[in-house]
Amino acid sequence: MKCALALTFSFFRVFQLVTAEDYLVSRRLNQVLSKRGETFNISLYHVNDIHAHLDEIKTSGTDCTNATQGCYGGYARIKGVVDAKRPSSKNSLFLNLGDEFQGTLFYSFYGGEKIAETINQLGFDAMTLGNHEFDKGEVFLGQFLKNLTVPVICGNIDSKEKTINSTVKPYKVFPEYKTAVIAVTTDTIPSISNPSGDTVFADPIATTQFWADYVYEHERVEHVIVMTHIGYEVDRELARKTKGIHMIVGGHSHTLLGDMDGAQGKYPTIEKNLDGDEVFIVTAWRYGVYLGYIDLEFDGRKVVSYTGGPILLDNKTQQDTRLYKQIKSWRGPFEELAAVVLGKTDVTLDQSTCQQKECTLGDVMCDAMLDARANQSSVDGCIINAGGIRATIDAGNITRGEILTAFPFGNTLAEVKFTGAELWKAWEGVVSKVSQVNGQKVTSFAQVSKGIRVTYNPKNPVGKRLINLEIGLNGLETVDFKKTYTIVATDFLAGGGDNIFPKVDEFVPLATQDEILTAYVQSKSPIKVELEDRIVATDKTTPVTGLSNRAPSVVRSVWMLSALCLGVVWSHLQ
């Protein structure tokens, strides 16, 4: 009878979710037909990768100034939904998966001040740290942490910075739920952010297992939830390579999960751990467009059912009035600056595909950087990391605020010199996602300017995916491995960021990307751009190497000499 009632209740809850307009529902009922023991339910609400989007936005990530076109996200909407729905959950946790820094003028203008003030009003039960929290170093992060009233947990960092060391804990126990929440962040932070050598980042998978074993041994818990900022694919690996973990709530990779168009997987994604038990993985895209929600039912240490799905936060979503007004008031000091129209684009300058292939905003930014140095030096092309491109610029007027949102990091232009062989290795690393110099993970795709074309086969083995790399503003030619090329990049890449280039010890930082793009837009407006096959995926399997194409002067001479000798011999035989 209890089992029947439990099943009826579960189906009733699913019906409620399906009929709610603001829910996208993904569900699976793993029903146990044998008699259950006493079950325990817990609801999880979660957000990740807000990137300073405190206010409502377009789905592209830029400011929403016209509500009739659709506004999404914003912490006022997040708070409105959580405050309305959470009281109906007897047991619940609200989790923040990090990367609150970088992305809008709320951060560029105020630093972490307004972000902390907002977060403190949301009622988060725990927060972890993303890579961008380290962009201005540990001292800056420490000041941010001092302003927080939210528990911050992260088990795989060891820092000498006093505030981080004293504030950040490896896990938090919720005894009323018999649940421990462990957190880890990506160990790639030294190559993608700006920490000092005073902070060490341990392997997130090994660390998770260590703390899971620890809490089961030392704390009175039955359930372990892991908060991560390591990315969806690493979350899946974490699930498969550990045991004792029931739930992974993730961030970092901006992965959309659910049943909606464009989703990259199911919400939740289910993997089997080392013991053959199911582990549930959820994440909530980025910028607060969705609020993650899942309700888990436990029978002892087993998850026996779940309901839920990402909640779309759009124009119809209720907002917390007080927080809405507060956030809007903070816009005043930078609103006039952000609203300045710099030019116009006839096409959308798309950012959404920059991490997978050539994108229009990548083309424009790299061309602008190339153009900025055209009269000052002899440069051969531009290469930038896709991770530095943060938001789409819609067709129409281009404002200063849009440019600052798309390129918020203050990265400066740098000229660097590499041989053709070094550039070949760099691009092999990009398309293989493993550096061919140090064996480390390459943590971003890249974009190029005119005068460069990259051809690769993504199905080839790692280390053999690059088919051709051509450079030449006056005509593309396969790189000469022995020739030195002058490349325009950012100071971030020149310093070894994302493991794309070998680290350059000496370079001169020049203008910032936002300054460069502003000047370019003003001089070239209206912007007219289309994709030009600068980065091409192919099914060809054999690389066109620098040796076979650019050092053939020796090979060709030997061939010609051999042919001449054969001709002489033949004439004598006649």
C-alpha positions as CSV (number, residue, x, y, z in Angstrom):
1,M,0.0,0.0,0.0
2,K,2.9,2.4,0.9
3,C,4.5,1.7,-2.4
4,A,1.3,2.4,-4.4
5,L,0.8,5.6,-2.5
6,A,4.4,6.6,-3.2
7,L,4.0,5.9,-6.9
8,T,0.8,7.9,-7.1
9,F,2.4,10.8,-5.3
10,S,5.4,10.7,-7.7
11,F,3.2,10.7,-10.8
12,F,1.1,13.6,-9.3
13,R,4.2,15.7,-8.8
14,V,5.3,15.0,-12.4
15,F,1.9,16.1,-13.7
16,Q,2.2,19.3,-11.7
17,L,5.6,20.0,-13.3
18,V,4.4,19.2,-16.8
19,T,1.5,21.6,-16.6
20,A,3.7,24.5,-15.2
21,E,4.4,26.8,-18.1
22,D,7.8,27.9,-16.8
23,Y,9.2,24.4,-16.5
24,L,11.1,22.3,-19.0
25,V,10.8,18.9,-17.5
26,S,13.1,15.9,-17.7
27,R,12.2,13.0,-15.5
28,R,12.9,9.3,-14.9
29,L,11.2,7.2,-12.2
30,N,13.4,4.3,-11.1
31,Q,10.7,2.6,-9.2
32,V,11.5,-0.2,-6.8
33,L,8.6,-2.7,-7.0
34,S,9.7,-4.4,-3.7
35,K,8.5,-2.8,-0.5
36,R,10.4,0.4,0.3
37,G,11.7,1.5,3.6
38,E,11.2,5.0,4.9
39,T,12.2,7.4,2.0
40,F,13.8,10.8,2.1
41,N,13.2,13.6,-0.4
42,I,15.4,16.6,-1.0
43,S,15.0,19.4,-3.6
44,L,18.1,21.0,-5.2
45,Y,18.0,24.5,-6.8
46,H,21.1,25.6,-8.6
47,V,22.7,28.2,-10.8
48,N,26.2,28.4,-12.4
49,D,28.3,30.7,-14.5
50,I,26.3,33.9,-13.9
51,H,29.3,36.0,-14.9
52,A,28.1,39.2,-13.3
53,H,24.7,39.1,-15.2
54,L,22.9,40.5,-12.2
55,D,20.3,42.1,-14.4
56,E,18.0,40.6,-17.0
57,I,19.5,39.9,-20.4
58,K,18.9,38.7,-23.9
59,T,19.7,35.0,-24.4
60,S,22.9,36.2,-26.1
61,G,24.1,37.6,-22.8
62,T,23.8,41.3,-23.7
63,D,21.6,43.8,-21.9
64,C,17.9,43.5,-22.5
65,T,16.7,47.1,-23.1
66,N,13.4,46.2,-24.9
67,A,11.2,43.8,-22.9
68,T,9.0,43.1,-25.9
69,Q,11.9,41.3,-27.5
70,G,12.1,39.0,-24.5
71,C,14.2,39.4,-21.3
72,Y,15.7,36.5,-19.5
73,G,17.4,35.7,-16.2
74,G,18.6,38.3,-13.7
75,Y,19.0,37.6,-10.0
76,A,15.6,39.2,-9.3
77,R,13.9,36.5,-11.3
78,I,16.1,33.8,-9.6
79,K,15.2,35.1,-6.2
80,G,11.5,35.4,-7.1
81,V,11.2,31.8,-8.2
82,V,13.2,30.3,-5.4
83,D,11.4,32.3,-2.7
84,A,8.1,31.2,-4.2
85,K,8.8,27.5,-4.7
86,R,11.3,26.6,-1.9
87,P,8.8,26.7,1.0
88,S,6.8,23.9,-0.6
89,S,9.9,21.7,-0.4
90,K,10.3,20.2,3.1
91,N,14.0,19.6,2.5
92,S,16.0,21.7,0.1
93,L,19.4,23.2,-0.8
94,F,20.2,26.2,-3.0
95,L,23.7,25.9,-4.6
96,N,25.9,28.3,-6.5
97,L,28.5,26.7,-8.8
98,G,30.8,29.6,-9.3
99,D,32.1,32.0,-12.0
100,E,30.3,35.0,-10.6
101,F,33.1,37.3,-11.8
102,Q,33.6,38.7,-15.3
103,G,31.1,39.4,-18.0
104,T,29.3,42.7,-17.5
105,L,29.8,46.3,-16.3
106,F,28.5,45.3,-12.9
107,Y,31.9,43.6,-12.4
108,S,34.0,45.9,-14.6
109,F,32.7,49.0,-12.7
110,Y,32.1,47.7,-9.2
111,G,34.5,44.7,-8.9
112,G,33.0,42.1,-6.6
113,E,31.1,44.6,-4.4
114,K,27.6,44.4,-5.9
115,I,28.0,40.7,-6.8
116,A,28.6,39.9,-3.1
117,E,25.7,42.2,-2.0
118,T,23.4,40.4,-4.4
119,I,24.5,36.9,-3.5
120,N,24.0,37.5,0.2
121,Q,20.3,38.2,-0.5
122,L,19.6,35.0,-2.3
123,G,19.8,32.5,0.5
124,F,22.3,30.1,-1.0
125,D,23.3,27.2,1.2
126,A,26.7,26.9,-0.4
127,M,28.8,28.3,-3.1
128,T,32.0,27.1,-4.8
129,L,34.7,29.0,-6.7
130,G,35.0,29.1,-10.5
131,N,38.1,29.9,-12.5
132,H,37.2,33.5,-13.1
133,E,37.1,34.2,-9.3
134,F,40.9,34.1,-9.6
135,D,41.2,36.5,-12.6
136,K,42.5,39.4,-10.3
137,G,44.5,37.2,-8.0
138,E,44.0,35.8,-4.5
139,V,44.1,39.1,-2.6
140,F,41.1,40.5,-4.7
141,L,39.3,37.2,-4.2
142,G,40.0,37.3,-0.5
143,Q,38.3,40.8,-0.2
144,F,35.3,39.4,-2.1
145,L,35.1,36.4,0.3
146,K,35.1,38.8,3.3
147,N,32.0,40.4,2.0
148,L,30.1,37.1,1.6
149,T,27.8,35.6,4.2
150,V,27.3,32.4,2.1
151,P,29.4,29.3,3.0
152,V,32.1,28.8,0.4
153,I,33.4,25.3,-0.1
154,C,36.1,24.0,-2.4
155,G,38.1,20.8,-1.5
156,N,40.9,20.9,-4.1
157,I,42.5,24.2,-3.4
158,D,45.3,25.0,-1.0
159,S,46.1,28.7,-0.7
160,K,48.5,30.7,1.4
161,E,46.2,33.7,1.1
162,K,44.9,34.1,4.6
163,T,41.2,34.9,3.8
164,I,40.9,32.1,1.3
165,N,42.7,29.6,3.6
166,S,40.5,30.5,6.6
167,T,37.2,30.9,4.7
168,V,37.0,28.2,2.1
169,K,36.2,24.7,3.5
170,P,36.4,21.4,1.6
171,Y,32.8,20.3,2.4
172,K,29.7,21.2,4.4
173,V,27.5,18.8,6.3
174,F,23.7,19.3,6.6
175,P,23.0,17.0,9.5
176,E,19.2,17.5,9.3
177,Y,19.4,15.9,5.8
178,K,22.2,13.4,6.7
179,T,23.9,14.9,3.6
180,A,27.4,16.2,2.9
181,V,28.1,18.6,0.1
182,I,31.7,18.4,-1.3
183,A,33.0,20.9,-3.8
184,V,35.8,21.0,-6.3
185,T,36.9,23.4,-9.0
186,T,38.9,22.9,-12.2
187,D,42.6,22.2,-11.8
188,T,43.3,24.1,-15.1
189,I,43.0,27.5,-13.3
190,P,46.7,28.2,-13.5
191,S,46.5,28.2,-17.3
192,I,43.2,29.9,-17.8
193,S,43.1,32.5,-15.0
194,N,45.5,34.5,-12.9
195,P,46.3,32.9,-9.6
196,S,49.8,33.3,-8.0
197,G,52.0,30.4,-7.1
198,D,50.6,30.7,-3.6
199,T,47.6,28.5,-4.5
200,V,47.7,24.9,-5.5
201,F,44.9,23.2,-7.4
202,A,44.7,19.4,-6.9
203,D,43.1,16.9,-9.2
204,P,39.3,17.2,-8.8
205,I,38.4,13.5,-9.2
206,A,41.0,12.2,-6.8
207,T,40.1,15.0,-4.3
208,T,36.4,14.2,-4.6
209,Q,36.9,10.5,-3.7
210,F,39.2,11.5,-0.8
211,W,36.6,13.8,0.8
212,A,33.7,11.4,0.0
213,D,35.5,8.6,1.9
214,Y,36.4,11.1,4.7
215,V,32.8,12.3,5.3
216,Y,31.4,8.7,5.3
217,E,34.0,7.8,7.9
218,H,34.0,10.9,10.1
219,E,30.5,12.4,9.7
220,R,27.0,11.0,10.2
221,V,25.9,11.2,6.6
222,E,24.1,8.9,4.2
223,H,24.2,11.0,1.0
224,V,26.9,12.9,-0.8
225,I,26.3,15.7,-3.3
226,V,29.3,17.1,-5.2
227,M,29.3,20.7,-6.4
228,T,31.8,21.1,-9.3
229,H,33.2,23.8,-11.5
230,I,35.0,21.4,-13.9
231,G,32.7,21.1,-16.9
232,Y,30.1,18.6,-18.1
233,E,32.4,16.0,-19.7
234,V,34.7,16.0,-16.6
235,D,31.6,15.7,-14.4
236,R,30.7,12.5,-16.3
237,E,34.3,11.2,-15.9
238,L,34.1,12.0,-12.2
239,A,30.9,10.0,-11.9
240,R,32.4,7.0,-13.6
241,K,35.7,7.0,-11.7
242,T,34.4,7.4,-8.1
243,K,32.0,5.7,-5.7
244,G,29.7,6.8,-2.9
245,I,28.5,9.9,-4.7
246,H,24.8,10.3,-5.6
247,M,24.6,13.7,-7.3
248,I,26.9,16.1,-9.2
249,V,25.7,19.7,-9.6
250,G,28.1,21.3,-12.1
251,G,29.2,24.4,-13.9
252,H,32.1,25.8,-16.0
253,S,31.3,24.4,-19.5
254,H,28.1,26.4,-20.0
255,T,26.3,23.1,-21.0
256,L,22.6,23.2,-21.7
257,L,20.8,20.1,-20.4
258,G,17.2,19.2,-20.8
259,D,14.6,18.5,-23.5
260,M,14.8,21.9,-25.3
261,D,16.3,22.6,-28.6
262,G,20.1,22.9,-28.5
263,A,20.4,20.7,-25.4
264,Q,23.6,18.7,-25.2
265,G,22.3,16.0,-22.9
266,K,19.6,14.9,-20.6
267,Y,18.7,16.6,-17.3
268,P,19.8,14.8,-15.4
269,T,22.5,12.9,-17.2
270,I,23.0,9.5,-15.6
271,E,26.3,7.6,-15.3
272,K,27.3,4.4,-13.5
273,N,30.0,4.7,-10.8
274,L,32.7,2.2,-9.9
275,D,30.1,0.2,-7.8
276,G,27.6,0.1,-10.7
277,D,25.3,2.6,-8.9
278,E,23.7,5.5,-10.7
279,V,25.1,9.0,-10.4
280,F,22.9,12.0,-11.5
281,I,24.5,15.0,-13.2
282,V,22.9,18.4,-13.6
283,T,24.0,21.8,-14.7
284,A,22.0,25.0,-15.7
285,W,23.6,26.5,-18.8
286,R,24.8,30.0,-18.1
287,Y,24.0,33.6,-17.2
288,G,20.9,32.7,-15.2
289,V,18.6,32.1,-18.1
290,Y,17.6,28.8,-16.4
291,L,17.3,27.9,-12.8
292,G,18.2,24.3,-12.2
293,Y,15.7,22.2,-10.2
294,I,15.7,18.5,-9.3
295,D,13.9,16.6,-6.5
296,L,15.5,13.4,-5.4
297,E,13.9,10.6,-3.4
298,F,16.2,8.3,-1.4
299,D,15.5,4.9,0.0
300,G,18.5,4.7,2.4
301,R,21.6,5.4,0.2
302,K,19.8,4.7,-3.1
303,V,18.1,7.2,-5.3
304,V,14.8,5.6,-6.2
305,S,13.0,8.4,-8.1
306,Y,13.5,12.0,-9.2
307,T,11.4,14.7,-10.8
308,G,12.3,18.2,-12.0
309,G,14.0,20.1,-14.8
310,P,15.5,23.5,-15.7
311,I,13.1,26.4,-15.1
312,L,13.2,29.0,-17.9
313,L,13.3,32.5,-16.5
314,D,11.6,34.7,-19.0
315,N,9.2,37.7,-19.2
316,K,6.5,35.7,-17.5
317,T,8.6,34.8,-14.5
318,Q,7.9,36.7,-11.3
319,Q,10.7,38.9,-10.0
320,D,11.6,40.0,-6.5
321,T,10.6,43.6,-6.6
322,R,13.1,44.9,-4.0
323,L,16.1,43.3,-5.6
324,Y,15.0,44.3,-9.1
325,K,14.9,48.0,-8.1
326,Q,18.2,47.7,-6.3
327,I,20.0,46.2,-9.3
328,K,18.5,48.7,-11.7
329,S,19.7,51.5,-9.5
330,W,23.3,50.2,-9.6
331,R,23.2,50.7,-13.4
332,G,23.1,54.5,-13.1
333,P,26.9,55.2,-12.8
334,F,27.8,53.2,-15.9
335,E,24.6,53.5,-17.9
336,E,25.5,56.6,-19.8
337,L,28.9,55.1,-20.7
338,A,27.4,51.8,-21.8
339,A,24.7,53.4,-24.0
340,V,27.1,55.3,-26.3
341,V,26.6,54.1,-29.9
342,L,29.9,53.5,-31.6
343,G,28.7,52.2,-34.9
344,K,26.5,49.6,-36.6
345,T,26.6,46.0,-37.8
346,D,24.4,44.7,-40.6
347,V,24.8,41.2,-39.3
348,T,24.8,39.4,-36.0
349,L,28.3,39.1,-34.7
350,D,27.9,35.6,-33.2
351,Q,29.8,34.3,-30.2
352,S,27.8,31.1,-29.6
353,T,29.9,28.9,-31.8
354,C,33.3,30.3,-31.2
355,Q,34.4,27.3,-29.0
356,Q,33.6,24.9,-31.8
357,K,34.4,26.5,-35.2
358,E,35.0,29.8,-37.0
359,C,32.6,32.5,-35.7
360,T,31.8,36.0,-37.0
361,L,32.7,37.8,-33.8
362,G,36.0,36.0,-33.7
363,D,36.7,37.0,-37.3
364,V,35.9,40.7,-36.6
365,M,37.9,40.9,-33.4
366,C,41.0,39.3,-35.0
367,D,40.7,41.4,-38.1
368,A,40.5,44.5,-35.8
369,M,43.6,43.5,-34.0
370,L,45.4,42.9,-37.2
371,D,44.2,46.2,-38.5
372,A,45.5,48.0,-35.4
373,R,49.1,46.9,-36.2
374,A,49.0,47.1,-40.0
375,N,50.7,50.6,-40.1
376,Q,53.1,50.0,-37.2
377,S,54.7,46.7,-38.0
378,S,54.8,43.8,-40.4
379,V,52.4,41.2,-39.1
380,D,51.3,37.9,-40.6
381,G,48.0,37.3,-38.9
382,C,46.1,37.2,-35.6
383,I,45.2,34.3,-33.3
384,I,43.0,34.7,-30.2
385,N,41.4,32.3,-27.8
386,A,37.7,31.7,-28.1
387,G,37.3,31.7,-24.3
388,G,38.0,35.4,-24.3
389,I,34.9,36.1,-26.5
390,R,32.0,36.3,-24.1
391,A,28.8,37.6,-25.7
392,T,27.1,38.0,-29.1
393,I,26.6,41.5,-30.6
394,D,23.2,41.7,-32.2
395,A,22.6,43.3,-35.6
396,G,22.0,47.0,-35.4
397,N,23.7,49.7,-33.3
398,I,26.8,48.6,-31.5
399,T,27.2,50.2,-28.1
400,R,30.2,50.6,-25.8
401,G,28.4,48.4,-23.3
402,E,28.1,45.6,-25.9
403,I,31.7,45.7,-26.7
404,L,32.7,45.7,-23.0
405,T,30.4,42.7,-22.4
406,A,31.8,40.8,-25.3
407,F,35.4,41.4,-24.3
408,P,35.3,42.1,-20.6
409,F,38.8,40.9,-19.5
410,G,40.9,43.9,-20.4
411,N,43.2,41.7,-22.4
412,T,45.8,43.7,-24.3
413,L,47.3,43.2,-27.8
414,A,50.7,41.6,-27.9
415,E,53.0,40.8,-30.9
416,V,54.7,37.4,-30.6
417,K,57.1,35.6,-33.0
418,F,56.9,31.9,-33.6
419,T,58.4,29.6,-36.2
420,G,56.1,27.7,-38.6
421,A,56.9,24.5,-36.7
422,E,55.8,26.1,-33.4
423,L,52.6,27.4,-35.0
424,W,51.9,24.0,-36.4
425,K,52.3,22.4,-32.9
426,A,50.1,25.2,-31.4
427,W,47.3,24.5,-33.8
428,E,47.6,20.7,-33.5
429,G,47.2,21.3,-29.8
430,V,44.0,23.4,-30.4
431,V,42.3,20.9,-32.6
432,S,43.5,17.9,-30.5
433,K,42.8,19.7,-27.2
434,V,46.2,18.6,-25.9
435,S,49.3,20.7,-26.0
436,Q,52.0,19.3,-28.3
437,V,54.6,21.1,-26.2
438,N,53.8,20.3,-22.6
439,G,51.1,17.6,-22.8
440,Q,48.7,19.7,-20.8
441,K,45.0,20.2,-21.8
442,V,44.3,23.0,-24.2
443,T,41.4,24.7,-22.6
444,S,40.0,26.8,-25.4
445,F,39.4,26.7,-29.2
446,A,40.9,29.6,-31.2
447,Q,39.9,32.1,-33.8
448,V,42.0,33.7,-36.6
449,S,42.2,36.7,-38.8
450,K,42.2,37.0,-42.6
451,G,45.5,35.6,-43.9
452,I,45.3,32.4,-41.9
453,R,43.5,29.2,-42.7
454,V,43.4,26.1,-40.6
455,T,42.3,22.7,-42.0
456,Y,41.9,19.8,-39.6
457,N,40.2,16.4,-39.3
458,P,38.5,16.0,-36.0
459,K,38.3,12.2,-36.4
460,N,42.0,11.7,-36.8
461,P,44.0,10.5,-33.7
462,V,45.0,13.1,-31.1
463,G,48.3,14.7,-32.3
464,K,47.6,14.0,-35.9
465,R,44.4,16.1,-36.6
466,L,45.9,19.2,-38.2
467,I,45.9,18.7,-42.0
468,N,47.2,22.1,-43.1
469,L,48.1,25.5,-41.7
470,E,48.3,28.3,-44.2
471,I,49.5,31.8,-43.7
472,G,49.8,34.7,-46.1
473,L,48.0,38.1,-46.3
474,N,49.0,38.2,-50.0
475,G,48.2,34.6,-50.7
476,L,47.8,31.6,-48.5
477,E,50.7,29.2,-48.4
478,T,51.5,26.2,-46.1
479,V,53.7,27.4,-43.3
480,D,57.4,27.1,-43.6
481,F,58.6,25.2,-40.5
482,K,61.8,27.2,-40.4
483,K,60.4,30.6,-41.1
484,T,59.6,33.0,-38.3
485,Y,56.1,34.6,-38.3
486,T,54.9,37.7,-36.4
487,I,51.5,37.0,-34.9
488,V,49.1,39.3,-33.2
489,A,47.6,37.7,-30.1
490,T,46.6,38.8,-26.5
491,D,48.9,39.1,-23.5
492,F,46.9,36.2,-22.0
493,L,47.9,33.8,-24.8
494,A,51.4,35.2,-25.0
495,G,51.8,34.3,-21.3
496,G,50.8,30.7,-21.9
497,G,47.1,31.1,-21.3
498,D,44.9,28.1,-22.3
499,N,48.1,26.2,-23.2
500,I,47.8,27.3,-26.8
501,F,51.3,28.9,-27.3
502,P,54.6,28.2,-25.5
503,K,55.0,30.9,-22.9
504,V,56.7,34.1,-24.2
505,D,58.9,35.7,-21.6
506,E,59.1,39.1,-23.1
507,F,56.4,41.0,-25.0
508,V,55.0,44.6,-24.9
509,P,51.3,44.8,-23.9
510,L,49.6,47.4,-26.2
511,A,46.0,48.5,-26.5
512,T,43.1,46.5,-24.9
513,Q,40.7,44.5,-27.0
514,D,37.7,46.7,-26.2
515,E,39.7,49.8,-27.3
516,I,40.8,48.1,-30.5
517,L,37.3,46.9,-31.4
518,T,35.9,50.3,-30.6
519,A,38.2,52.0,-33.1
520,Y,37.6,49.3,-35.7
521,V,33.8,49.6,-35.5
522,Q,34.0,53.4,-35.7
523,S,36.2,53.3,-38.8
524,K,34.5,50.3,-40.6
525,S,30.8,50.9,-39.7
526,P,28.5,49.4,-40.9
527,I,30.2,46.1,-40.3
528,K,29.6,43.6,-43.0
529,V,31.0,40.1,-42.4
530,E,30.4,36.5,-43.3
531,L,32.3,33.3,-42.5
532,E,35.2,32.8,-44.9
533,D,36.3,29.2,-44.2
534,R,39.2,30.3,-42.1
535,I,38.8,27.2,-40.0
536,V,37.8,24.1,-42.0
537,A,37.0,20.6,-40.9
538,T,37.8,18.0,-43.5
539,D,37.8,14.2,-44.0
540,K,41.3,14.2,-45.4
541,T,43.6,12.2,-43.2
542,T,47.1,13.0,-44.4
543,P,48.7,16.3,-43.2
544,V,50.3,18.7,-45.6
545,T,53.5,19.3,-43.5
546,G,55.8,22.3,-43.6
547,L,58.6,19.9,-44.7
548,S,56.8,18.7,-47.8
549,N,55.7,22.1,-48.9
550,R,58.0,24.8,-47.6
551,A,61.4,23.1,-47.2
552,P,61.2,21.4,-50.6
553,S,63.8,23.7,-52.1
554,V,66.3,21.0,-51.0
555,V,64.0,18.1,-52.0
556,R,63.2,19.7,-55.3
557,S,66.9,20.3,-56.1
558,V,67.8,16.7,-55.3
559,W,64.9,15.5,-57.5
560,M,66.0,17.8,-60.4
561,L,69.6,16.7,-60.1
562,S,68.6,13.1,-60.1
563,A,66.4,13.6,-63.2
564,L,69.3,15.4,-65.0
565,C,71.7,12.5,-64.2
566,L,69.2,10.0,-65.5
567,G,68.9,12.0,-68.6
568,V,72.6,12.0,-69.2
569,V,72.8,8.2,-68.6
570,W,69.9,7.6,-71.0
571,S,71.5,9.7,-73.7
572,H,74.7,7.6,-73.5
573,L,72.7,4.4,-73.7
574,Q,71.1,5.7,-76.9
